Amino acid sequence: MNQWLLDFAFRISVQWWVLLMAGIVAIMIAFATISYQSVRAALANPVKFAKRIKTNNRID
């Protein structure tokens, strides 16, 4: 694989902190998404949800 990569005309070097920052941003996005969905589920009215499932016979 190294030989295949060496055949490319353009090469860049990526600093270690760029990969670290990308990982941190990805974890932050995942945490924000999970937090939002958790709060949304916690604040939802389960009775209203159950009635909607019973009348529509499906989940929206």
TIMI-175737 format. One record per residue (C-alpha): x negated, y negated, z; residue in one letter; residue number from 1. Coordinates in Angstrom, 3 decimals, always signed. Example, Ala and Ser with C-alpha at 12.3 -4.5 7.8 and 13.67 -1.06 7.14 Angstrom:
% TIMI-175737
<atom><X>-12.300</X><Y>+4.500</Y><Z>+7.800</Z><aa>a</aa><i>1</i></atom>
<atom><X>-13.670</X><Y>+1.060</Y><Z>+7.140</Z><aa>s</aa><i>2</i></atom>
END
This chain:
% TIMI-175737
<atom><X>+0.000</X><Y>+0.000</Y><Z>+0.000</Z><aa>m</aa><i>1</i></atom>
<atom><X>-2.873</X><Y>-2.379</Y><Z>+0.721</Z><aa>n</aa><i>2</i></atom>
<atom><X>-4.180</X><Y>-1.952</Y><Z>-2.815</Z><aa>q</aa><i>3</i></atom>
<atom><X>-0.728</X><Y>-2.702</Y><Z>-4.226</Z><aa>w</aa><i>4</i></atom>
<atom><X>-0.535</X><Y>-5.861</Y><Z>-2.138</Z><aa>l</aa><i>5</i></atom>
<atom><X>-4.011</X><Y>-6.948</Y><Z>-3.218</Z><aa>l</aa><i>6</i></atom>
<atom><X>-2.887</X><Y>-6.888</Y><Z>-6.868</Z><aa>d</aa><i>7</i></atom>
<atom><X>-0.562</X><Y>-9.862</Y><Z>-6.346</Z><aa>f</aa><i>8</i></atom>
<atom><X>-1.846</X><Y>-13.170</Y><Z>-7.700</Z><aa>a</aa><i>9</i></atom>
<atom><X>-0.512</X><Y>-15.297</Y><Z>-4.862</Z><aa>f</aa><i>10</i></atom>
<atom><X>-1.276</X><Y>-14.606</Y><Z>-1.233</Z><aa>r</aa><i>11</i></atom>
<atom><X>-0.284</X><Y>-16.434</Y><Z>+1.913</Z><aa>i</aa><i>12</i></atom>
<atom><X>-1.262</X><Y>-15.954</Y><Z>+5.491</Z><aa>s</aa><i>13</i></atom>
<atom><X>+1.471</X><Y>-15.977</Y><Z>+8.087</Z><aa>v</aa><i>14</i></atom>
<atom><X>+0.563</X><Y>-17.133</Y><Z>+11.550</Z><aa>q</aa><i>15</i></atom>
<atom><X>+1.627</X><Y>-14.950</Y><Z>+14.496</Z><aa>w</aa><i>16</i></atom>
<atom><X>+3.740</X><Y>-17.719</Y><Z>+15.989</Z><aa>w</aa><i>17</i></atom>
<atom><X>+5.949</X><Y>-17.865</Y><Z>+12.884</Z><aa>v</aa><i>18</i></atom>
<atom><X>+6.949</X><Y>-14.231</Y><Z>+13.398</Z><aa>l</aa><i>19</i></atom>
<atom><X>+7.442</X><Y>-14.845</Y><Z>+17.114</Z><aa>l</aa><i>20</i></atom>
<atom><X>+9.690</X><Y>-17.848</Y><Z>+16.465</Z><aa>m</aa><i>21</i></atom>
<atom><X>+11.728</X><Y>-15.882</Y><Z>+13.905</Z><aa>a</aa><i>22</i></atom>
<atom><X>+12.260</X><Y>-13.134</Y><Z>+16.471</Z><aa>g</aa><i>23</i></atom>
<atom><X>+13.265</X><Y>-15.625</Y><Z>+19.170</Z><aa>i</aa><i>24</i></atom>
<atom><X>+15.726</X><Y>-17.359</Y><Z>+16.841</Z><aa>v</aa><i>25</i></atom>
<atom><X>+17.260</X><Y>-14.009</Y><Z>+15.849</Z><aa>a</aa><i>26</i></atom>
<atom><X>+17.678</X><Y>-13.032</Y><Z>+19.503</Z><aa>i</aa><i>27</i></atom>
<atom><X>+19.233</X><Y>-16.420</Y><Z>+20.310</Z><aa>m</aa><i>28</i></atom>
<atom><X>+21.737</X><Y>-16.081</Y><Z>+17.453</Z><aa>i</aa><i>29</i></atom>
<atom><X>+22.647</X><Y>-12.578</Y><Z>+18.585</Z><aa>a</aa><i>30</i></atom>
<atom><X>+23.050</X><Y>-13.736</Y><Z>+22.207</Z><aa>f</aa><i>31</i></atom>
<atom><X>+25.224</X><Y>-16.689</Y><Z>+21.170</Z><aa>a</aa><i>32</i></atom>
<atom><X>+27.435</X><Y>-14.480</Y><Z>+19.006</Z><aa>t</aa><i>33</i></atom>
<atom><X>+27.888</X><Y>-11.852</Y><Z>+21.702</Z><aa>i</aa><i>34</i></atom>
<atom><X>+28.547</X><Y>-14.531</Y><Z>+24.335</Z><aa>s</aa><i>35</i></atom>
<atom><X>+31.163</X><Y>-16.219</Y><Z>+22.158</Z><aa>y</aa><i>36</i></atom>
<atom><X>+32.979</X><Y>-12.950</Y><Z>+21.471</Z><aa>q</aa><i>37</i></atom>
<atom><X>+32.843</X><Y>-11.984</Y><Z>+25.165</Z><aa>s</aa><i>38</i></atom>
<atom><X>+34.343</X><Y>-15.291</Y><Z>+26.294</Z><aa>v</aa><i>39</i></atom>
<atom><X>+36.976</X><Y>-15.095</Y><Z>+23.582</Z><aa>r</aa><i>40</i></atom>
<atom><X>+37.960</X><Y>-11.586</Y><Z>+24.678</Z><aa>a</aa><i>41</i></atom>
<atom><X>+37.989</X><Y>-12.574</Y><Z>+28.357</Z><aa>a</aa><i>42</i></atom>
<atom><X>+40.298</X><Y>-15.528</Y><Z>+27.736</Z><aa>l</aa><i>43</i></atom>
<atom><X>+42.687</X><Y>-13.654</Y><Z>+25.451</Z><aa>a</aa><i>44</i></atom>
<atom><X>+46.126</X><Y>-12.739</Y><Z>+26.732</Z><aa>n</aa><i>45</i></atom>
<atom><X>+46.311</X><Y>-8.913</Y><Z>+26.674</Z><aa>p</aa><i>46</i></atom>
<atom><X>+50.133</X><Y>-8.904</Y><Z>+26.706</Z><aa>v</aa><i>47</i></atom>
<atom><X>+50.300</X><Y>-11.092</Y><Z>+23.615</Z><aa>k</aa><i>48</i></atom>
<atom><X>+47.745</X><Y>-8.874</Y><Z>+21.932</Z><aa>f</aa><i>49</i></atom>
<atom><X>+49.684</X><Y>-5.706</Y><Z>+22.789</Z><aa>a</aa><i>50</i></atom>
<atom><X>+52.949</X><Y>-7.209</Y><Z>+21.489</Z><aa>k</aa><i>51</i></atom>
<atom><X>+51.274</X><Y>-8.236</Y><Z>+18.252</Z><aa>r</aa><i>52</i></atom>
<atom><X>+49.932</X><Y>-4.723</Y><Z>+17.747</Z><aa>i</aa><i>53</i></atom>
<atom><X>+53.348</X><Y>-3.188</Y><Z>+18.474</Z><aa>k</aa><i>54</i></atom>
<atom><X>+55.263</X><Y>-5.496</Y><Z>+16.116</Z><aa>t</aa><i>55</i></atom>
<atom><X>+52.737</X><Y>-5.533</Y><Z>+13.293</Z><aa>n</aa><i>56</i></atom>
<atom><X>+51.542</X><Y>-1.984</Y><Z>+13.839</Z><aa>n</aa><i>57</i></atom>
<atom><X>+48.020</X><Y>-3.206</Y><Z>+13.078</Z><aa>r</aa><i>58</i></atom>
<atom><X>+45.259</X><Y>-5.407</Y><Z>+14.432</Z><aa>i</aa><i>59</i></atom>
<atom><X>+44.553</X><Y>-8.715</Y><Z>+12.651</Z><aa>d</aa><i>60</i></atom>
END
